[in-house]
């Protein structure tokens, strides 16, 4: 699944795991096939 944002280079961190979940590229695009990450990102994007 591909997520888009208006903020290029955005980094999404996990408070619980204290690590980076997603790192958007300079075009504001992030692609993942991990169902856990997709579920977490869907709440916000």
mmCIF file of the N, C-alpha and C atoms, coordinates in Angstrom:
data_MODEL
# 
_entry.id   MODEL 
# 
loop_
_atom_site.group_PDB 
_atom_site.id 
_atom_site.type_symbol 
_atom_site.label_atom_id 
_atom_site.label_alt_id 
_atom_site.label_comp_id 
_atom_site.label_asym_id 
_atom_site.label_entity_id 
_atom_site.label_seq_id 
_atom_site.pdbx_PDB_ins_code 
_atom_site.Cartn_x 
_atom_site.Cartn_y 
_atom_site.Cartn_z 
_atom_site.occupancy 
_atom_site.B_iso_or_equiv 
_atom_site.pdbx_formal_charge 
_atom_site.auth_seq_id 
_atom_site.auth_comp_id 
_atom_site.auth_asym_id 
_atom_site.auth_atom_id 
_atom_site.pdbx_PDB_model_num 
ATOM 1   N N  . UNK A 1 1  ? 0.843  -1.176 0.000  1.00 0.00 ? 1  UNK A N  1 
ATOM 2   C CA . UNK A 1 1  ? 0.000  0.000  0.000  1.00 0.00 ? 1  UNK A CA 1 
ATOM 3   C C  . UNK A 1 1  ? 0.891  1.244  0.000  1.00 0.00 ? 1  UNK A C  1 
ATOM 4   N N  . UNK A 1 2  ? 0.443  2.274  -0.695 1.00 0.00 ? 2  UNK A N  1 
ATOM 5   C CA . UNK A 1 2  ? 1.222  3.506  -0.789 1.00 0.00 ? 2  UNK A CA 1 
ATOM 6   C C  . UNK A 1 2  ? 0.494  4.617  -0.045 1.00 0.00 ? 2  UNK A C  1 
ATOM 7   N N  . UNK A 1 3  ? 1.232  5.329  0.789  1.00 0.00 ? 3  UNK A N  1 
ATOM 8   C CA . UNK A 1 3  ? 0.697  6.476  1.514  1.00 0.00 ? 3  UNK A CA 1 
ATOM 9   C C  . UNK A 1 3  ? 1.348  7.740  0.980  1.00 0.00 ? 3  UNK A C  1 
ATOM 10  N N  . UNK A 1 4  ? 0.564  8.827  0.934  1.00 0.00 ? 4  UNK A N  1 
ATOM 11  C CA . UNK A 1 4  ? 1.080  10.116 0.483  1.00 0.00 ? 4  UNK A CA 1 
ATOM 12  C C  . UNK A 1 4  ? 0.898  11.153 1.576  1.00 0.00 ? 4  UNK A C  1 
ATOM 13  N N  . UNK A 1 5  ? 1.792  12.140 1.608  1.00 0.00 ? 5  UNK A N  1 
ATOM 14  C CA . UNK A 1 5  ? 1.686  13.242 2.555  1.00 0.00 ? 5  UNK A CA 1 
ATOM 15  C C  . UNK A 1 5  ? 2.126  14.527 1.872  1.00 0.00 ? 5  UNK A C  1 
ATOM 16  N N  . UNK A 1 6  ? 1.678  15.661 2.411  1.00 0.00 ? 6  UNK A N  1 
ATOM 17  C CA . UNK A 1 6  ? 2.096  16.960 1.875  1.00 0.00 ? 6  UNK A CA 1 
ATOM 18  C C  . UNK A 1 6  ? 3.468  17.363 2.389  1.00 0.00 ? 6  UNK A C  1 
ATOM 19  N N  . UNK A 1 7  ? 3.986  16.631 3.375  1.00 0.00 ? 7  UNK A N  1 
ATOM 20  C CA . UNK A 1 7  ? 5.272  16.961 3.987  1.00 0.00 ? 7  UNK A CA 1 
ATOM 21  C C  . UNK A 1 7  ? 6.343  16.010 3.464  1.00 0.00 ? 7  UNK A C  1 
ATOM 22  N N  . UNK A 1 8  ? 7.175  16.440 2.510  1.00 0.00 ? 8  UNK A N  1 
ATOM 23  C CA . UNK A 1 8  ? 8.226  15.554 2.013  1.00 0.00 ? 8  UNK A CA 1 
ATOM 24  C C  . UNK A 1 8  ? 9.260  15.264 3.085  1.00 0.00 ? 8  UNK A C  1 
ATOM 25  N N  . UNK A 1 9  ? 9.730  14.030 3.133  1.00 0.00 ? 9  UNK A N  1 
ATOM 26  C CA . UNK A 1 9  ? 10.743 13.655 4.116  1.00 0.00 ? 9  UNK A CA 1 
ATOM 27  C C  . UNK A 1 9  ? 10.188 13.411 5.500  1.00 0.00 ? 9  UNK A C  1 
ATOM 28  N N  . UNK A 1 10 ? 8.866  13.289 5.629  1.00 0.00 ? 10 UNK A N  1 
ATOM 29  C CA . UNK A 1 10 ? 8.242  13.056 6.938  1.00 0.00 ? 10 UNK A CA 1 
ATOM 30  C C  . UNK A 1 10 ? 8.669  11.701 7.500  1.00 0.00 ? 10 UNK A C  1 
ATOM 31  N N  . UNK A 1 11 ? 8.940  11.664 8.801  1.00 0.00 ? 11 UNK A N  1 
ATOM 32  C CA . UNK A 1 11 ? 9.301  10.418 9.474  1.00 0.00 ? 11 UNK A CA 1 
ATOM 33  C C  . UNK A 1 11 ? 8.267  10.150 10.553 1.00 0.00 ? 11 UNK A C  1 
ATOM 34  N N  . UNK A 1 12 ? 7.694  8.936  10.547 1.00 0.00 ? 12 UNK A N  1 
ATOM 35  C CA . UNK A 1 12 ? 6.692  8.546  11.540 1.00 0.00 ? 12 UNK A CA 1 
ATOM 36  C C  . UNK A 1 12 ? 7.346  7.596  12.530 1.00 0.00 ? 12 UNK A C  1 
ATOM 37  N N  . UNK A 1 13 ? 7.286  7.945  13.806 1.00 0.00 ? 13 UNK A N  1 
ATOM 38  C CA . UNK A 1 13 ? 7.897  7.130  14.856 1.00 0.00 ? 13 UNK A CA 1 
ATOM 39  C C  . UNK A 1 13 ? 6.830  6.445  15.695 1.00 0.00 ? 13 UNK A C  1 
ATOM 40  N N  . UNK A 1 14 ? 7.198  5.314  16.302 1.00 0.00 ? 14 UNK A N  1 
ATOM 41  C CA . UNK A 1 14 ? 6.316  4.591  17.210 1.00 0.00 ? 14 UNK A CA 1 
ATOM 42  C C  . UNK A 1 14 ? 6.672  4.966  18.640 1.00 0.00 ? 14 UNK A C  1 
ATOM 43  N N  . UNK A 1 15 ? 5.668  5.402  19.411 1.00 0.00 ? 15 UNK A N  1 
ATOM 44  C CA . UNK A 1 15 ? 5.918  5.722  20.820 1.00 0.00 ? 15 UNK A CA 1 
ATOM 45  C C  . UNK A 1 15 ? 6.187  4.451  21.616 1.00 0.00 ? 15 UNK A C  1 
ATOM 46  N N  . UNK A 1 16 ? 5.433  3.397  21.314 1.00 0.00 ? 16 UNK A N  1 
ATOM 47  C CA . UNK A 1 16 ? 5.548  2.151  22.074 1.00 0.00 ? 16 UNK A CA 1 
ATOM 48  C C  . UNK A 1 16 ? 6.885  1.449  21.816 1.00 0.00 ? 16 UNK A C  1 
ATOM 49  N N  . UNK A 1 17 ? 7.222  1.285  20.537 1.00 0.00 ? 17 UNK A N  1 
ATOM 50  C CA . UNK A 1 17 ? 8.447  0.564  20.182 1.00 0.00 ? 17 UNK A CA 1 
ATOM 51  C C  . UNK A 1 17 ? 9.665  1.488  20.145 1.00 0.00 ? 17 UNK A C  1 
ATOM 52  N N  . UNK A 1 18 ? 9.405  2.804  20.159 1.00 0.00 ? 18 UNK A N  1 
ATOM 53  C CA . UNK A 1 18 ? 10.473 3.808  20.138 1.00 0.00 ? 18 UNK A CA 1 
ATOM 54  C C  . UNK A 1 18 ? 11.402 3.633  18.934 1.00 0.00 ? 18 UNK A C  1 
ATOM 55  N N  . UNK A 1 19 ? 10.800 3.422  17.756 1.00 0.00 ? 19 UNK A N  1 
ATOM 56  C CA . UNK A 1 19 ? 11.592 3.309  16.530 1.00 0.00 ? 19 UNK A CA 1 
ATOM 57  C C  . UNK A 1 19 ? 10.808 3.873  15.351 1.00 0.00 ? 19 UNK A C  1 
ATOM 58  N N  . UNK A 1 20 ? 11.475 4.047  14.241 1.00 0.00 ? 20 UNK A N  1 
ATOM 59  C CA . UNK A 1 20 ? 10.863 4.615  13.046 1.00 0.00 ? 20 UNK A CA 1 
ATOM 60  C C  . UNK A 1 20 ? 9.956  3.586  12.377 1.00 0.00 ? 20 UNK A C  1 
ATOM 61  N N  . UNK A 1 21 ? 8.705  3.982  12.118 1.00 0.00 ? 21 UNK A N  1 
ATOM 62  C CA . UNK A 1 21 ? 7.759  3.110  11.416 1.00 0.00 ? 21 UNK A CA 1 
ATOM 63  C C  . UNK A 1 21 ? 7.832  3.378  9.916  1.00 0.00 ? 21 UNK A C  1 
ATOM 64  N N  . UNK A 1 22 ? 7.797  4.660  9.539  1.00 0.00 ? 22 UNK A N  1 
ATOM 65  C CA . UNK A 1 22 ? 7.736  5.024  8.131  1.00 0.00 ? 22 UNK A CA 1 
ATOM 66  C C  . UNK A 1 22 ? 8.601  6.240  7.860  1.00 0.00 ? 22 UNK A C  1 
ATOM 67  N N  . UNK A 1 23 ? 9.239  6.232  6.705  1.00 0.00 ? 23 UNK A N  1 
ATOM 68  C CA . UNK A 1 23 ? 10.043 7.385  6.283  1.00 0.00 ? 23 UNK A CA 1 
ATOM 69  C C  . UNK A 1 23 ? 9.600  7.746  4.865  1.00 0.00 ? 23 UNK A C  1 
ATOM 70  N N  . UNK A 1 24 ? 8.915  8.882  4.724  1.00 0.00 ? 24 UNK A N  1 
ATOM 71  C CA . UNK A 1 24 ? 8.440  9.325  3.419  1.00 0.00 ? 24 UNK A CA 1 
ATOM 72  C C  . UNK A 1 24 ? 9.605  9.901  2.616  1.00 0.00 ? 24 UNK A C  1 
ATOM 73  N N  . UNK A 1 25 ? 9.581  9.688  1.297  1.00 0.00 ? 25 UNK A N  1 
ATOM 74  C CA . UNK A 1 25 ? 10.666 10.205 0.461  1.00 0.00 ? 25 UNK A CA 1 
ATOM 75  C C  . UNK A 1 25 ? 10.433 11.674 0.113  1.00 0.00 ? 25 UNK A C  1 
ATOM 76  N N  . UNK A 1 26 ? 11.298 12.223 -0.725 1.00 0.00 ? 26 UNK A N  1 
ATOM 77  C CA . UNK A 1 26 ? 11.228 13.650 -1.042 1.00 0.00 ? 26 UNK A CA 1 
ATOM 78  C C  . UNK A 1 26 ? 9.961  14.017 -1.816 1.00 0.00 ? 26 UNK A C  1 
ATOM 79  N N  . UNK A 1 27 ? 9.281  13.036 -2.394 1.00 0.00 ? 27 UNK A N  1 
ATOM 80  C CA . UNK A 1 27 ? 8.022  13.284 -3.097 1.00 0.00 ? 27 UNK A CA 1 
ATOM 81  C C  . UNK A 1 27 ? 6.816  13.113 -2.179 1.00 0.00 ? 27 UNK A C  1 
ATOM 82  N N  . UNK A 1 28 ? 7.047  12.797 -0.906 1.00 0.00 ? 28 UNK A N  1 
ATOM 83  C CA . UNK A 1 28 ? 5.948  12.611 0.032  1.00 0.00 ? 28 UNK A CA 1 
ATOM 84  C C  . UNK A 1 28 ? 5.265  11.269 -0.128 1.00 0.00 ? 28 UNK A C  1 
ATOM 85  N N  . UNK A 1 29 ? 6.028  10.244 -0.540 1.00 0.00 ? 29 UNK A N  1 
ATOM 86  C CA . UNK A 1 29 ? 5.450  8.920  -0.798 1.00 0.00 ? 29 UNK A CA 1 
ATOM 87  C C  . UNK A 1 29 ? 6.112  7.876  0.090  1.00 0.00 ? 29 UNK A C  1 
ATOM 88  N N  . UNK A 1 30 ? 5.308  6.943  0.598  1.00 0.00 ? 30 UNK A N  1 
ATOM 89  C CA . UNK A 1 30 ? 5.826  5.840  1.402  1.00 0.00 ? 30 UNK A CA 1 
ATOM 90  C C  . UNK A 1 30 ? 5.077  4.577  1.017  1.00 0.00 ? 30 UNK A C  1 
ATOM 91  N N  . UNK A 1 31 ? 5.812  3.490  0.711  1.00 0.00 ? 31 UNK A N  1 
ATOM 92  C CA . UNK A 1 31 ? 5.182  2.235  0.296  1.00 0.00 ? 31 UNK A CA 1 
ATOM 93  C C  . UNK A 1 31 ? 5.566  1.127  1.262  1.00 0.00 ? 31 UNK A C  1 
ATOM 94  N N  . UNK A 1 32 ? 4.562  0.339  1.672  1.00 0.00 ? 32 UNK A N  1 
ATOM 95  C CA . UNK A 1 32 ? 4.821  -0.781 2.567  1.00 0.00 ? 32 UNK A CA 1 
ATOM 96  C C  . UNK A 1 32 ? 3.909  -1.949 2.212  1.00 0.00 ? 32 UNK A C  1 
ATOM 97  N N  . UNK A 1 33 ? 4.358  -3.155 2.548  1.00 0.00 ? 33 UNK A N  1 
ATOM 98  C CA . UNK A 1 33 ? 3.539  -4.356 2.382  1.00 0.00 ? 33 UNK A CA 1 
ATOM 99  C C  . UNK A 1 33 ? 3.279  -5.012 3.728  1.00 0.00 ? 33 UNK A C  1 
ATOM 100 N N  . UNK A 1 34 ? 3.755  -4.379 4.810  1.00 0.00 ? 34 UNK A N  1 
ATOM 101 C CA . UNK A 1 34 ? 3.588  -4.916 6.157  1.00 0.00 ? 34 UNK A CA 1 
ATOM 102 C C  . UNK A 1 34 ? 2.180  -4.585 6.664  1.00 0.00 ? 34 UNK A C  1 
ATOM 103 N N  . UNK A 1 35 ? 1.331  -5.587 6.924  1.00 0.00 ? 35 UNK A N  1 
ATOM 104 C CA . UNK A 1 35 ? -0.058 -5.322 7.330  1.00 0.00 ? 35 UNK A CA 1 
ATOM 105 C C  . UNK A 1 35 ? -0.176 -4.601 8.667  1.00 0.00 ? 35 UNK A C  1 
ATOM 106 N N  . UNK A 1 36 ? 0.778  -4.794 9.562  1.00 0.00 ? 36 UNK A N  1 
ATOM 107 C CA . UNK A 1 36 ? 0.736  -4.120 10.867 1.00 0.00 ? 36 UNK A CA 1 
ATOM 108 C C  . UNK A 1 36 ? 0.956  -2.619 10.684 1.00 0.00 ? 36 UNK A C  1 
ATOM 109 N N  . UNK A 1 37 ? 1.925  -2.260 9.866  1.00 0.00 ? 37 UNK A N  1 
ATOM 110 C CA . UNK A 1 37 ? 2.204  -0.845 9.607  1.00 0.00 ? 37 UNK A CA 1 
ATOM 111 C C  . UNK A 1 37 ? 1.042  -0.201 8.858  1.00 0.00 ? 37 UNK A C  1 
ATOM 112 N N  . UNK A 1 38 ? 0.462  -0.914 7.895  1.00 0.00 ? 38 UNK A N  1 
ATOM 113 C CA . UNK A 1 38 ? -0.678 -0.386 7.143  1.00 0.00 ? 38 UNK A CA 1 
ATOM 114 C C  . UNK A 1 38 ? -1.832 -0.075 8.090  1.00 0.00 ? 38 UNK A C  1 
ATOM 115 N N  . UNK A 1 39 ? -2.116 -0.966 9.028  1.00 0.00 ? 39 UNK A N  1 
ATOM 116 C CA . UNK A 1 39 ? -3.212 -0.756 9.977  1.00 0.00 ? 39 UNK A CA 1 
ATOM 117 C C  . UNK A 1 39 ? -2.959 0.469  10.846 1.00 0.00 ? 39 UNK A C  1 
ATOM 118 N N  . UNK A 1 40 ? -1.734 0.642  11.310 1.00 0.00 ? 40 UNK A N  1 
ATOM 119 C CA . UNK A 1 40 ? -1.401 1.793  12.155 1.00 0.00 ? 40 UNK A CA 1 
ATOM 120 C C  . UNK A 1 40 ? -1.454 3.102  11.369 1.00 0.00 ? 40 UNK A C  1 
ATOM 121 N N  . UNK A 1 41 ? -0.978 3.079  10.140 1.00 0.00 ? 41 UNK A N  1 
ATOM 122 C CA . UNK A 1 41 ? -0.936 4.291  9.324  1.00 0.00 ? 41 UNK A CA 1 
ATOM 123 C C  . UNK A 1 41 ? -2.328 4.704  8.855  1.00 0.00 ? 41 UNK A C  1 
ATOM 124 N N  . UNK A 1 42 ? -3.223 3.741  8.644  1.00 0.00 ? 42 UNK A N  1 
ATOM 125 C CA . UNK A 1 42 ? -4.575 4.042  8.177  1.00 0.00 ? 42 UNK A CA 1 
ATOM 126 C C  . UNK A 1 42 ? -5.329 4.947  9.141  1.00 0.00 ? 42 UNK A C  1 
ATOM 127 N N  . UNK A 1 43 ? -5.014 4.846  10.431 1.00 0.00 ? 43 UNK A N  1 
ATOM 128 C CA . UNK A 1 43 ? -5.688 5.675  11.427 1.00 0.00 ? 43 UNK A CA 1 
ATOM 129 C C  . UNK A 1 43 ? -5.392 7.158  11.212 1.00 0.00 ? 43 UNK A C  1 
ATOM 130 N N  . UNK A 1 44 ? -4.242 7.469  10.624 1.00 0.00 ? 44 UNK A N  1 
ATOM 131 C CA . UNK A 1 44 ? -3.787 8.854  10.550 1.00 0.00 ? 44 UNK A CA 1 
ATOM 132 C C  . UNK A 1 44 ? -3.717 9.426  9.141  1.00 0.00 ? 44 UNK A C  1 
ATOM 133 N N  . UNK A 1 45 ? -3.705 8.569  8.122  1.00 0.00 ? 45 UNK A N  1 
ATOM 134 C CA . UNK A 1 45 ? -3.566 9.066  6.750  1.00 0.00 ? 45 UNK A CA 1 
ATOM 135 C C  . UNK A 1 45 ? -4.756 8.666  5.910  1.00 0.00 ? 45 UNK A C  1 
# 
